[in-house]
Amino acid sequence: LAAHRVLPAPGREKNAVRREASARLSVRVAPGQRGEDLYRALEAVLLRDPPGGVKVSMRLLSAGGSWLYTPKGPAFDAADRAYEKAWGTKLVQIGVGGSIPFVAMFGERFGDLPLILNGVMDPRTAAHGPNESMDLALFQRAILANVHLYAELAALPR
């Protein structure tokens, strides 16, 4: 759960009770969960018993779905080989990204095809944050891994 924007804006804070405040929440859904269902669950908790007479209102701006699959078959075996060539160690599959809206959409539309989503982060990446970064050597190794992946996929029987 992340608050993207909270009023007052940074630098405008006061040590006083404000008449009004707002927040925009961005929440990832779990595998098999629908965005609308998560919204209703959040609504039930946040509206149940606000403290001190605070009035809380919510509105859903958008909601996405989720997608989960088991990574198996020749394309995933090819990925294992390619990443091991580039990194010198076996690939670790951690199963994230299925709540990214376009991934869920691809999964629903092309569920019979292998969908390989790869992400590379180092401890200081701060993915999707204001100071997002990636070590250049790590990025070069990720490129190499994908070159090997394309070669492995091209060698698969059709």
Backbone as JSON, one array per atom type, in Angstrom:
{
  "sequence": "LAAHRVLPAPGREKNAVRREASARLSVRVAPGQRGEDLYRALEAVLLRDPPGGVKVSMRLLSAGGSWLYTPKGPAFDAADRAYEKAWGTKLVQIGVGGSIPFVAMFGERFGDLPLILNGVMDPRTAAHGPNESMDLALFQRAILANVHLYAELAALPR",
  "N": [[0.85, -1.17, 0.0], [0.68, 2.12, -0.9], [0.91, 5.57, -0.45], [0.43, 7.95, -2.79], [0.08, 10.66, -3.04], [-0.24, 13.09, -0.71], [-2.07, 15.52, 0.93], [-1.39, 18.18, 3.14], [0.99, 19.52, 0.75], [4.51, 18.62, 0.62], [6.59, 20.7, 2.61], [4.62, 22.46, 3.2], [3.56, 21.79, 5.57], [1.96, 22.01, 8.79], [1.88, 22.5, 12.29], [-0.77, 21.84, 13.24], [-4.26, 21.09, 13.5], [-5.75, 20.08, 10.64], [-8.42, 21.05, 8.49], [-9.11, 19.51, 6.32], [-7.93, 16.74, 4.46], [-6.3, 14.69, 1.99], [-5.68, 11.63, 0.21], [-4.11, 9.58, -2.23], [-4.3, 6.28, -3.06], [-2.4, 3.51, -4.11], [-2.65, 0.24, -4.82], [-1.49, -3.06, -4.97], [-2.94, -5.97, -6.32], [-3.52, -9.3, -5.14], [-2.58, -12.57, -6.43], [-5.22, -13.94, -8.31], [-7.07, -12.23, -7.25], [-9.48, -9.59, -7.6], [-9.4, -6.17, -8.57], [-11.65, -4.62, -7.85], [-12.74, -6.12, -5.77], [-10.72, -5.91, -3.84], [-10.84, -3.15, -3.4], [-13.4, -2.95, -2.19], [-12.85, -4.36, 0.18], [-10.9, -2.71, 1.38], [-12.44, -0.42, 1.68], [-14.35, -1.29, 3.54], [-12.78, -1.55, 5.83], [-11.56, 1.03, 6.16], [-13.74, 2.76, 6.37], [-15.13, 1.86, 8.52], [-14.85, 2.62, 11.4], [-13.95, 5.49, 11.89], [-11.65, 7.53, 13.71], [-12.33, 10.03, 16.27], [-14.51, 11.46, 15.12], [-13.89, 11.91, 12.5], [-14.59, 12.29, 9.08], [-14.73, 10.05, 6.48], [-14.28, 9.44, 3.08], [-14.42, 7.6, 0.05], [-13.39, 6.83, -3.31], [-13.29, 4.89, -6.21], [-10.84, 5.03, -8.59], [-9.62, 3.56, -10.61], [-9.28, 0.09, -11.47], [-7.5, -2.92, -11.61], [-6.87, -6.28, -12.79], [-5.56, -9.52, -11.87], [-3.03, -11.97, -12.53], [-1.91, -15.28, -12.65], [0.35, -17.87, -13.15], [1.91, -21.05, -13.8], [5.27, -21.25, -14.32], [6.36, -23.16, -16.71], [7.75, -25.45, -19.11], [9.26, -25.48, -22.44], [10.11, -22.82, -23.11], [10.58, -21.62, -20.65], [12.53, -23.29, -19.65], [14.5, -22.59, -21.46], [14.9, -19.95, -20.67], [15.95, -20.39, -18.11], [18.44, -21.58, -18.81], [19.62, -19.49, -20.31], [19.82, -17.33, -18.49], [21.46, -18.44, -16.59], [23.81, -18.7, -18.08], [24.49, -15.99, -18.39], [24.62, -14.97, -15.75], [25.99, -16.81, -14.27], [24.93, -18.42, -12.38], [22.06, -20.24, -11.18], [18.79, -19.26, -12.28], [16.47, -17.38, -10.35], [13.18, -17.73, -9.81], [10.62, -15.65, -8.91], [8.01, -14.91, -9.14], [6.5, -12.34, -9.55], [4.71, -9.41, -10.66], [2.31, -10.05, -11.82], [0.19, -8.43, -11.19], [0.45, -6.17, -12.6], [-1.23, -4.12, -14.78], [-1.09, -4.46, -17.73], [0.2, -6.91, -17.9], [-1.55, -8.71, -16.69], [-3.62, -8.43, -18.54], [-2.36, -9.39, -20.92], [-1.91, -12.0, -20.03], [-4.5, -13.0, -19.77], [-5.38, -12.81, -22.41], [-3.43, -14.18, -23.92], [-2.97, -16.62, -22.64], [-2.28, -19.22, -23.28], [0.25, -19.13, -24.21], [3.78, -18.9, -23.41], [4.69, -16.49, -21.02], [7.19, -14.48, -20.32], [8.41, -12.47, -17.95], [10.8, -10.32, -17.04], [12.73, -8.81, -14.52], [15.22, -6.73, -13.22], [16.99, -5.9, -10.4], [19.05, -4.08, -8.14], [20.3, -3.78, -4.75], [19.97, -1.02, -4.31], [18.13, -0.05, -6.1], [15.49, 1.05, -5.81], [12.91, 0.73, -7.03], [10.46, 2.23, -9.05], [10.43, 4.49, -7.51], [11.22, 7.94, -6.59], [13.97, 8.22, -6.89], [14.8, 6.21, -8.62], [17.04, 3.78, -9.85], [19.72, 1.97, -11.51], [22.5, -0.08, -11.26], [25.06, 0.25, -13.62], [26.72, -1.86, -14.53], [25.21, -4.04, -13.76], [22.97, -3.66, -15.36], [24.11, -4.04, -17.89], [24.72, -6.76, -17.7], [22.14, -7.77, -17.52], [21.22, -7.17, -20.08], [22.89, -8.86, -21.56], [21.95, -11.32, -20.6], [19.4, -11.35, -21.75], [20.07, -11.37, -24.46], [21.18, -13.92, -24.61], [18.83, -15.28, -23.95], [17.15, -14.76, -26.17], [18.6, -16.11, -28.13], [18.44, -18.73, -27.15], [15.65, -19.13, -27.27], [15.24, -18.93, -30.01], [16.43, -21.24, -30.87], [14.7, -23.22, -30.16], [12.53, -25.97, -31.04], [9.99, -25.59, -33.54]],
  "CA": [[0.0, 0.0, 0.0], [1.51, 3.31, -1.0], [0.21, 6.84, -0.64], [1.15, 8.68, -3.82], [-0.02, 12.1, -2.85], [-0.94, 13.43, 0.53], [-2.13, 16.96, 1.15], [-0.71, 19.24, 2.41], [2.21, 19.18, 0.01], [5.74, 18.79, 1.4], [6.99, 22.08, 2.79], [3.43, 23.24, 3.61], [3.04, 21.19, 6.78], [1.77, 22.87, 9.95], [1.61, 21.79, 13.52], [-2.14, 22.21, 13.55], [-5.25, 20.17, 12.97], [-6.25, 20.57, 9.35], [-9.84, 20.82, 8.24], [-9.3, 18.53, 5.26], [-6.72, 16.12, 3.9], [-6.65, 13.64, 1.05], [-4.59, 10.73, -0.19], [-4.37, 8.68, -3.35], [-3.68, 5.0, -2.75], [-2.16, 2.56, -5.19], [-2.53, -1.04, -4.12], [-1.37, -4.21, -5.86], [-3.83, -7.08, -5.99], [-2.88, -10.61, -5.01], [-2.99, -13.5, -7.5], [-6.59, -14.4, -8.22], [-7.92, -11.19, -6.66], [-9.91, -8.54, -8.51], [-9.24, -4.84, -7.99], [-12.9, -4.18, -7.25], [-12.89, -6.82, -4.49], [-9.78, -5.29, -2.91], [-11.41, -1.85, -3.05], [-14.48, -3.16, -1.21], [-12.24, -4.77, 1.45], [-10.32, -1.5, 1.95], [-13.55, 0.45, 2.05], [-14.94, -1.82, 4.77], [-11.88, -1.26, 6.95], [-11.32, 2.46, 6.34], [-14.97, 3.48, 6.7], [-15.81, 1.22, 9.65], [-14.9, 3.36, 12.67], [-12.92, 6.53, 11.89], [-11.49, 8.12, 15.05], [-12.55, 11.44, 16.55], [-15.5, 12.11, 14.28], [-13.38, 12.15, 11.15], [-15.43, 11.79, 7.99], [-13.9, 9.43, 5.46], [-14.97, 9.06, 1.85], [-13.54, 6.93, -0.9], [-13.89, 6.57, -4.64], [-12.41, 4.05, -7.01], [-10.46, 5.69, -9.83], [-9.42, 2.49, -11.59], [-8.96, -1.2, -10.86], [-7.0, -3.92, -12.55], [-6.98, -7.66, -12.36], [-4.29, -10.18, -11.6], [-2.81, -13.15, -13.34], [-0.92, -16.17, -12.06], [0.54, -19.1, -13.93], [3.07, -21.85, -13.42], [6.26, -21.15, -15.39], [6.91, -24.46, -17.09], [7.78, -25.7, -20.54], [10.54, -25.23, -23.11], [10.53, -21.41, -23.06], [11.12, -21.35, -19.31], [13.81, -24.01, -19.59], [15.43, -21.74, -22.21], [15.22, -18.81, -19.8], [16.87, -20.89, -17.08], [19.77, -21.74, -19.41], [20.14, -18.19, -20.72], [20.21, -16.51, -17.34], [22.62, -19.07, -15.96], [24.98, -18.32, -18.88], [24.84, -14.59, -18.14], [24.86, -14.65, -14.35], [26.87, -17.8, -13.66], [24.19, -19.12, -11.33], [20.68, -20.55, -11.61], [17.77, -18.23, -12.21], [15.51, -17.46, -9.25], [11.85, -17.28, -10.21], [9.94, -15.2, -7.7], [6.58, -14.76, -9.39], [5.9, -11.03, -9.33], [4.34, -8.72, -11.89], [1.0, -10.45, -12.29], [-0.83, -7.42, -10.94], [0.65, -5.06, -13.52], [-2.41, -4.26, -15.65], [-0.89, -5.04, -19.05], [0.59, -8.31, -17.76], [-2.8, -9.44, -16.48], [-4.34, -8.41, -19.83], [-1.67, -10.34, -21.8], [-2.14, -13.33, -19.5], [-5.87, -13.42, -20.12], [-5.52, -12.91, -23.87], [-2.47, -15.11, -24.49], [-2.67, -17.55, -21.56], [-1.74, -20.48, -23.78], [1.64, -18.9, -24.6], [4.63, -18.56, -22.25], [4.91, -15.06, -20.81], [8.38, -14.32, -19.48], [8.56, -11.09, -17.5], [12.01, -10.29, -16.22], [13.09, -7.55, -13.9], [16.53, -6.8, -12.58], [17.17, -4.83, -9.43], [20.1, -4.22, -7.16], [19.76, -3.32, -3.47], [19.68, 0.42, -4.28], [17.32, 0.3, -7.26], [14.34, 1.88, -5.43], [12.02, 0.63, -8.18], [9.28, 3.09, -9.15], [10.55, 5.62, -6.59], [11.73, 9.16, -7.21], [15.39, 8.07, -7.18], [14.99, 4.89, -9.22], [18.32, 3.68, -10.54], [20.25, 0.62, -11.65], [23.93, -0.13, -11.49], [25.29, 0.07, -15.05], [27.24, -3.21, -14.77], [24.07, -4.95, -13.62], [22.16, -3.47, -16.55], [24.8, -4.69, -19.0], [24.55, -8.21, -17.52], [20.75, -8.06, -17.87], [21.15, -7.17, -21.54], [23.53, -10.1, -21.99], [21.03, -12.42, -20.29], [18.32, -11.35, -22.73], [20.65, -11.82, -25.73], [21.22, -15.38, -24.5], [17.45, -15.77, -23.97], [16.67, -14.76, -27.56], [19.29, -17.2, -28.84], [17.85, -20.0, -26.67], [14.29, -19.25, -27.8], [15.34, -19.14, -31.45], [16.88, -22.61, -31.1], [13.63, -24.18, -29.81], [11.76, -26.48, -32.2], [8.72, -24.86, -33.76]],
  "C": [[0.89, 1.22, 0.0], [0.63, 4.53, -1.18], [1.02, 7.65, -1.64], [1.14, 10.18, -3.59], [-0.82, 12.35, -1.58], [-0.92, 14.94, 0.66], [-2.09, 17.23, 2.65], [0.57, 18.76, 1.74], [3.43, 19.35, 0.91], [6.17, 20.24, 1.43], [5.84, 22.97, 3.23], [2.81, 22.68, 4.89], [2.9, 22.24, 7.88], [1.53, 21.99, 11.15], [0.23, 22.22, 14.01], [-3.07, 21.16, 12.97], [-5.83, 20.79, 11.7], [-7.73, 20.22, 9.19], [-10.05, 19.69, 7.24], [-7.94, 18.0, 4.8], [-7.17, 15.04, 2.92], [-5.42, 12.8, 0.74], [-5.05, 9.92, -1.39], [-3.6, 7.4, -3.08], [-3.53, 4.17, -4.01], [-1.85, 1.23, -4.53], [-2.44, -2.15, -5.15], [-2.29, -5.33, -5.39], [-3.02, -8.37, -5.91], [-3.34, -11.51, -6.16], [-4.41, -14.01, -7.26], [-7.56, -13.38, -7.67], [-8.29, -10.17, -7.73], [-9.77, -7.2, -7.81], [-10.48, -4.34, -7.28], [-13.12, -4.85, -5.88], [-11.95, -6.24, -3.44], [-10.29, -3.93, -2.47], [-12.5, -2.0, -2.0], [-13.92, -3.56, 0.16], [-11.6, -3.55, 2.14], [-11.4, -0.56, 2.46], [-14.17, 0.0, 3.38], [-14.08, -1.49, 5.98], [-11.78, 0.24, 7.21], [-12.57, 3.25, 6.73], [-15.63, 2.98, 7.98], [-15.93, 2.1, 10.88], [-13.81, 4.43, 12.7], [-12.84, 7.19, 13.27], [-11.92, 9.58, 15.1], [-13.52, 12.15, 15.64], [-15.01, 12.45, 12.88], [-14.34, 11.55, 10.13], [-14.52, 11.29, 6.88], [-14.77, 9.1, 4.25], [-13.94, 8.46, 0.9], [-14.2, 6.87, -2.26], [-12.83, 5.8, -5.41], [-12.12, 4.76, -8.33], [-10.24, 4.68, -10.95], [-9.07, 1.22, -10.83], [-8.51, -2.16, -11.93], [-7.19, -5.31, -11.99], [-5.61, -8.22, -12.02], [-4.21, -11.43, -12.45], [-1.72, -13.97, -12.7], [-0.84, -17.41, -12.93], [1.76, -19.82, -13.38], [4.07, -21.8, -14.57], [6.9, -22.5, -15.7], [6.86, -24.6, -18.6], [9.1, -25.25, -21.15], [11.01, -23.78, -23.04], [11.14, -21.07, -21.7], [12.41, -22.11, -19.07], [14.88, -23.19, -20.33], [15.85, -20.54, -21.37], [16.19, -19.23, -18.7], [18.29, -21.0, -17.63], [20.4, -20.38, -19.74], [20.62, -17.38, -19.53], [21.39, -17.13, -16.6], [23.9, -18.76, -16.75], [25.44, -16.91, -18.54], [25.27, -14.33, -16.71], [25.79, -15.64, -13.65], [26.22, -18.55, -12.51], [22.77, -19.34, -11.82], [19.75, -19.36, -11.38], [16.88, -18.46, -10.99], [14.19, -16.9, -9.75], [11.09, -16.9, -8.95], [8.47, -14.88, -7.92], [5.98, -13.43, -9.02], [5.54, -10.43, -10.68], [2.96, -9.05, -12.4], [-0.11, -9.47, -11.99], [-0.58, -6.15, -11.76], [-0.44, -5.17, -14.58], [-2.14, -4.87, -17.02], [-0.46, -6.5, -18.98], [-0.66, -9.17, -17.56], [-3.6, -9.52, -17.79], [-3.69, -9.4, -20.82], [-1.94, -11.77, -21.35], [-3.51, -13.87, -19.85], [-5.99, -13.68, -21.62], [-4.65, -14.01, -24.47], [-2.05, -16.16, -23.46], [-2.11, -18.88, -22.01], [-0.29, -20.35, -24.22], [2.48, -18.59, -23.36], [4.83, -17.05, -22.18], [6.06, -14.93, -19.82], [8.53, -12.83, -19.19], [9.79, -11.06, -16.62], [12.28, -8.88, -15.72], [14.4, -7.73, -13.17], [16.67, -5.61, -11.65], [18.39, -5.13, -8.56], [19.56, -3.64, -5.84], [19.41, -1.84, -3.41], [18.77, 0.87, -5.41], [16.18, 1.26, -6.92], [13.32, 1.92, -6.57], [10.78, 1.48, -8.01], [9.31, 4.27, -8.18], [11.15, 6.83, -7.29], [13.22, 9.08, -7.57], [15.7, 6.7, -7.78], [16.3, 4.88, -10.0], [18.67, 2.21, -10.73], [21.74, 0.74, -11.92], [24.19, -0.49, -12.95], [25.83, -1.33, -15.37], [26.12, -4.24, -14.67], [23.18, -4.87, -14.87], [22.8, -4.15, -17.76], [24.65, -6.22, -18.9], [23.12, -8.61, -17.86], [20.56, -8.08, -19.38], [21.74, -8.46, -22.09], [22.6, -11.3, -21.74], [19.91, -12.49, -21.32], [18.82, -11.71, -24.13], [20.71, -13.35, -25.72], [19.8, -15.97, -24.57], [16.93, -15.81, -25.4], [17.32, -15.88, -28.36], [18.7, -18.55, -28.44], [16.45, -20.19, -27.24], [14.31, -19.55, -29.3], [15.72, -20.58, -31.78], [15.81, -23.66, -30.76], [12.94, -24.71, -31.06], [10.43, -25.75, -32.32], [7.57, -25.79, -33.99]]
}
